């Protein structure tokens, strides 16, 4: 999951409009920190097994969502598909 914290800001910066680029990359990092904080709070209520199962379900949803992400314009140009 840590790989996404490096890859997603680059992808967002490539496909977002210039006037929204900074806000969207900051929002991505904020959501990562917010998710970690929420998992710590939920971890005080649930057992570690329940918390890991919830994380597994969310990771599966993320994996399915990866198939619907469009290629970036820079990747398309570098591979001459545009």
Protein Blocks (a to p, Z undefined) as FASTA:
>chain_A
ZZmmmmmmmmmmmmpcfklmmmmmmmmmmmmmmmmmmmmmmmmmmcfklmmmmmmmmmmm
mmmmmmmpccdfklmmmnopZZ
